[in-house]
Amino acid sequence: MIRVTVELLPGGYDNITRRTIAMMHVGNMSNLAPRSDYDVMLMEAANSLASTPSRTAAWTLRDHDRHQSVWMLIRAALAEYEGADFEEL
């Protein structure tokens, strides 16, 4: 499984005011086949600027070519973000 964490660092400093604002888990469901399916789970903290509540969503990324950079996997997972059904926490 891959976990991507997005942290906010107020003022650009890694100090006690830092906070996690989003997290994504990407897990392979295809026994590491050359073209694999992945379960994607995303969590977001409330965002007053975007007027969104704390929420979560899950979806499946299908038929991804594993012989690419990890960033291509993250990009493919995020490409499904706009169509995801979010549930408020």
Backbone torsions as a table, in degrees:
resi	resn	phi	psi	omega
1	MET	NA	145.9	174.8
2	ILE	-111.3	137.1	174.6
3	ARG	-121.8	127.6	176.0
4	VAL	-111.4	126.1	-179.6
5	THR	-117.3	132.3	177.2
6	VAL	-109.0	119.6	-179.3
7	GLU	-115.8	143.5	173.9
8	LEU	-97.6	126.5	179.5
9	LEU	-114.9	89.6	-179.0
10	PRO	-54.8	130.0	-178.8
11	GLY	74.3	1.2	179.1
12	GLY	81.6	10.4	-177.7
13	TYR	-110.2	139.6	178.1
14	ASP	-84.9	84.0	-177.1
15	ASN	-130.8	-164.2	-175.0
16	ILE	-68.3	-13.3	179.8
17	THR	-86.9	-4.7	179.6
18	ARG	-65.4	147.0	177.1
19	ARG	-148.1	149.4	177.2
20	THR	-80.4	128.1	-179.5
21	ILE	-111.7	-13.4	177.2
22	ALA	-162.6	155.3	177.8
23	MET	-150.2	142.5	177.4
24	MET	-132.5	134.3	173.5
25	HIS	-111.5	133.9	178.6
26	VAL	-127.8	115.6	-176.6
27	GLY	-120.7	131.0	179.7
28	ASN	-71.8	131.4	179.4
29	MET	-107.7	1.0	-169.1
30	SER	-116.9	29.5	177.9
31	ASN	51.5	38.3	176.2
32	LEU	61.4	32.8	176.2
33	ALA	-63.2	154.4	179.6
34	PRO	-54.2	-36.6	172.6
35	ARG	-117.5	114.6	-169.4
36	SER	-120.6	157.4	171.4
37	ASP	-102.4	147.5	-176.6
38	TYR	-132.8	139.1	167.9
39	ASP	-85.6	131.5	179.2
40	VAL	-119.5	130.9	176.1
41	MET	-130.6	128.9	-176.4
42	LEU	-124.3	139.3	175.5
43	MET	-128.2	138.7	177.9
44	GLU	-129.1	141.9	172.1
45	ALA	-77.5	161.5	175.8
46	ALA	-58.3	144.8	-178.5
47	ASN	-133.0	104.8	-177.5
48	SER	-68.0	-30.4	178.6
49	LEU	-67.8	-36.4	179.4
50	ALA	-94.6	-2.2	-178.1
51	SER	56.8	43.3	177.5
52	THR	-117.4	142.5	177.1
53	PRO	-81.8	172.3	169.0
54	SER	-59.9	136.4	-175.4
55	ARG	-157.2	166.9	179.4
56	THR	-140.7	156.3	176.7
57	ALA	-151.1	155.9	177.8
58	ALA	-141.9	145.9	177.4
59	TRP	-158.0	173.6	179.3
60	THR	-114.7	129.5	173.1
61	LEU	-96.1	122.8	-174.6
62	ARG	-107.4	144.4	167.8
63	ASP	58.9	46.2	178.7
64	HIS	-87.9	133.3	177.3
65	ASP	-73.9	112.6	-176.3
66	ARG	-72.7	-13.5	-177.1
67	HIS	-86.6	50.4	179.8
68	GLN	-139.5	171.8	176.3
69	SER	-62.5	150.9	176.1
70	VAL	-58.1	-30.5	179.9
71	TRP	-66.5	-28.3	175.9
72	MET	-69.2	-35.8	175.8
73	LEU	-65.8	-45.1	178.9
74	ILE	-62.8	-43.2	178.8
75	ARG	-61.3	-44.4	179.5
76	ALA	-63.9	-40.3	178.6
77	ALA	-64.5	-42.3	-179.4
78	LEU	-71.4	-22.6	177.9
79	ALA	-62.3	-23.9	179.7
80	GLU	-89.0	-4.8	-174.9
81	TYR	-57.4	-47.1	-175.3
82	GLU	-63.7	-29.2	179.8
83	GLY	-91.2	3.0	-175.7
84	ALA	-74.2	147.4	174.3
85	ASP	-92.2	111.7	-178.8
86	PHE	-89.6	147.1	175.5
87	GLU	-120.1	127.5	178.5
88	GLU	-69.3	144.1	178.2
89	LEU	-94.4	NA	NA
